[in-house]
């Protein structure tokens, strides 16, 4: 008789890949992290790949945010899940029910916002009608473009007590061989514990770039702001970036992770 529990095949003596078990949330303190960024107008200024063709400004202190849509149609039961970090870089989240073009103030105060997701839509809709922003005053920290349903950004901060192990970086662009446009892929990381900012990597390419680090993951420590950026020497391109890896909780006496 079934007890209603869906079990890993490893409990039955069979083999299941470790990565799949992580994806199934079966490994304590481990989770997969995937970032998907898109920008239709990358030019000669190196920028993170997110909804705005501009550089990104981090908050200097944790405050409440204003969440608002550009469309009056994005109303209850339309709602957005905010995933971010508090003043100590600890993970926090909340769900905000939208009220169209009238801003909603968050309950939590955020030092960082790592993602926005639509978890509910207005009656008769399948996604957000307008552009949804989460702002600290006039500074946009995260955005969902109209009809997309989630933020698409390569801006991420590693939470306190965690480490991010990068396994894959993939860039696809509208760059064309022979056009004269050279694209530079750049990774910029600021460790907020030490205050040191590093340009981790600069890699020129023409159309596509891929780095598979599955065998030798690259470590980003806790409280590190990371931006995966692109810029051109001339001309304008569209670009998408895929970043993948594992977020692993550090050893502690509460969960026993790593013991």
C-alpha positions in Angstrom: 0.0 0.0 0.0 1.4 3.4 -1.0 2.2 5.9 1.7 1.8 8.8 -0.8 5.5 9.7 -0.6 7.4 10.1 -3.9 10.8 8.7 -3.2 14.2 9.0 -4.9 15.1 5.9 -6.9 18.3 5.6 -4.8 16.2 4.5 -1.8 15.3 1.5 -3.9 18.9 0.6 -4.7 18.9 2.2 -8.1 21.1 5.1 -9.3 19.9 8.7 -9.8 22.3 11.4 -10.8 23.3 13.8 -8.0 22.4 16.9 -10.2 18.9 15.5 -10.7 18.5 15.0 -6.9 19.6 18.6 -6.3 17.0 19.7 -8.9 14.4 17.7 -7.0 15.3 19.4 -3.7 16.5 16.1 -2.3 19.9 17.3 -1.2 20.0 19.3 2.0 21.4 22.8 1.6 21.8 22.5 -2.2 19.7 24.1 -4.9 20.0 24.9 -8.6 20.3 28.5 -9.7 19.5 29.5 -13.3 19.6 33.1 -14.5 18.2 34.1 -17.9 19.0 37.6 -19.2 17.9 39.4 -22.3 18.5 42.8 -23.8 17.7 44.0 -27.3 20.0 47.0 -27.4 23.6 46.3 -26.2 26.0 49.0 -27.4 29.5 50.3 -26.6 28.7 50.7 -22.9 29.3 47.5 -21.0 26.1 46.7 -19.1 24.5 43.8 -17.2 22.0 42.0 -19.4 18.6 43.0 -17.9 15.5 44.8 -18.9 17.0 48.2 -19.2 19.9 49.1 -21.6 21.8 50.8 -18.8 24.1 50.2 -15.9 22.7 49.1 -12.6 22.7 51.0 -9.3 22.7 48.9 -6.1 21.0 50.3 -3.0 23.2 51.5 -0.1 20.6 50.6 2.5 17.7 48.3 2.9 14.3 50.0 2.4 10.8 49.1 1.4 10.1 49.0 -2.4 7.3 50.3 -4.5 5.8 47.7 -7.0 3.7 49.0 -9.8 2.6 48.3 -13.3 2.3 50.6 -16.3 -1.1 49.0 -17.1 -4.3 49.5 -15.1 -5.3 46.0 -16.1 -2.7 44.4 -13.8 -4.9 44.2 -10.7 -5.9 41.6 -8.2 -5.6 38.6 -8.4 -2.4 39.6 -10.3 0.5 39.2 -8.0 4.3 39.2 -8.0 6.8 37.2 -5.9 9.8 39.2 -4.9 13.0 37.2 -4.0 15.6 39.4 -2.4 18.0 40.0 0.5 17.6 42.0 3.7 20.1 44.4 5.3 22.3 41.5 6.4 22.1 39.8 3.0 19.8 37.1 4.3 17.2 35.7 1.9 13.7 37.2 2.2 10.7 37.1 -0.1 7.1 38.2 -0.3 4.1 38.2 -2.6 2.7 41.6 -3.6 -0.9 41.9 -5.0 -0.9 44.4 -7.8 -3.2 47.4 -8.0 -2.5 48.5 -11.6 -0.8 51.8 -11.9 -1.1 52.5 -8.2 2.1 51.6 -6.4 2.1 48.9 -3.6 4.6 49.2 -0.8 6.4 46.0 0.3 6.2 44.8 3.8 9.9 43.8 3.8 12.9 46.1 3.4 15.3 45.0 0.7 19.0 45.6 0.2 19.0 43.5 -2.9 16.4 42.1 -5.3 17.4 38.9 -7.2 14.2 38.2 -9.1 10.5 38.9 -9.7 8.0 36.3 -10.8 4.3 36.6 -11.6 2.5 34.1 -9.5 -1.0 35.2 -10.4 -2.6 37.2 -13.3 -5.6 39.4 -13.6 -8.9 38.0 -14.7 -8.9 37.1 -18.4 -5.1 37.5 -18.7 -2.3 35.0 -19.1 0.6 37.2 -18.1 1.3 40.8 -17.1 -0.2 43.4 -19.4 2.1 46.3 -18.5 5.7 46.7 -17.4 6.1 45.9 -13.7 8.9 47.5 -11.7 10.2 47.2 -8.1 11.8 50.5 -7.2 13.6 52.1 -4.3 12.4 55.6 -4.8 13.2 56.2 -8.5 15.9 53.5 -8.8 14.7 50.3 -10.5 16.0 47.2 -8.8 14.0 44.7 -10.8 11.6 44.7 -13.7 9.2 42.4 -15.6 8.6 43.5 -19.2 5.1 43.4 -20.6 3.9 39.9 -21.4 7.0 38.2 -20.0 5.9 37.1 -16.5 9.4 37.2 -14.9 12.5 39.3 -14.6 15.2 38.4 -17.1 18.4 39.6 -15.6 22.1 38.6 -15.1 22.4 40.6 -11.9 22.6 38.4 -8.8 23.8 38.7 -5.2 24.9 35.5 -3.3 23.0 35.4 0.0 24.7 35.4 3.4 25.6 31.8 4.4 25.7 30.5 0.9 28.2 30.0 -2.0 27.4 30.0 -5.7 29.2 27.5 -7.9 29.0 28.5 -11.5 28.8 25.6 -13.9 27.6 27.2 -17.2 27.7 30.5 -18.9 26.2 30.8 -22.4 25.8 33.9 -24.5 23.9 34.2 -27.8 23.8 37.4 -29.8 22.9 38.9 -33.2 26.6 39.5 -33.8 27.7 38.7 -37.3 31.1 37.6 -38.5 32.7 40.2 -40.8 30.5 43.0 -39.5 33.4 44.6 -37.6 31.5 44.4 -34.3 33.4 42.6 -31.5 31.5 41.9 -28.3 33.2 41.7 -24.9 31.8 39.4 -22.2 32.7 40.6 -18.8 32.0 39.3 -15.3 32.2 41.8 -12.5 32.0 40.7 -8.8 32.0 42.8 -5.6 32.6 41.0 -2.4 30.6 43.1 0.2 32.5 41.5 3.1 35.9 42.8 1.9 34.7 45.7 -0.3 36.9 44.5 -3.2 35.5 44.6 -6.7 37.0 42.3 -9.3 36.6 42.1 -13.0 36.8 38.3 -13.0 36.8 37.8 -16.7 37.0 39.7 -20.0 36.4 37.6 -23.1 36.0 39.0 -26.7 33.9 37.1 -29.2 31.8 37.7 -32.3 28.4 36.0 -32.1 28.2 33.3 -29.4 30.2 32.4 -26.3 30.0 29.4 -24.0 31.9 28.2 -20.9 31.1 24.8 -19.4 32.5 24.5 -15.9 30.6 21.5 -14.8 33.9 19.7 -13.9 35.5 22.7 -12.2 32.8 25.0 -10.9 33.8 28.6 -10.3 33.1 29.8 -6.7 31.4 33.1 -5.8 31.3 33.7 -2.0 28.5 34.9 0.2 27.5 38.6 0.0 29.0 38.9 -3.5 27.3 41.1 -6.1 27.8 39.6 -9.5 27.0 41.1 -12.9 27.4 39.2 -16.2 27.9 42.1 -18.7 28.2 42.7 -22.4 29.4 45.6 -24.5 30.5 46.1 -28.1 33.4 48.0 -29.8 30.9 49.4 -32.3 27.3 48.9 -33.3 24.2 47.5 -31.5 23.3 43.9 -30.9 20.6 41.9 -29.2 21.8 39.4 -26.6 20.7 36.7 -24.3 22.7 35.1 -21.5 22.2 31.8 -19.6 23.9 31.4 -16.2 23.6 28.1 -14.3 25.1 26.6 -11.2 24.5 25.4 -7.7 23.7 27.5 -4.6 25.1 25.6 -1.6 24.6 26.5 2.0 27.7 26.8 4.2 28.2 24.4 7.1 26.2 25.3 10.2 24.9 23.6 13.4 21.3 23.9 12.5 20.9 21.9 9.3 24.1 19.9 9.6 24.9 20.7 6.0 28.3 19.2 5.0 28.5 16.8 7.9 
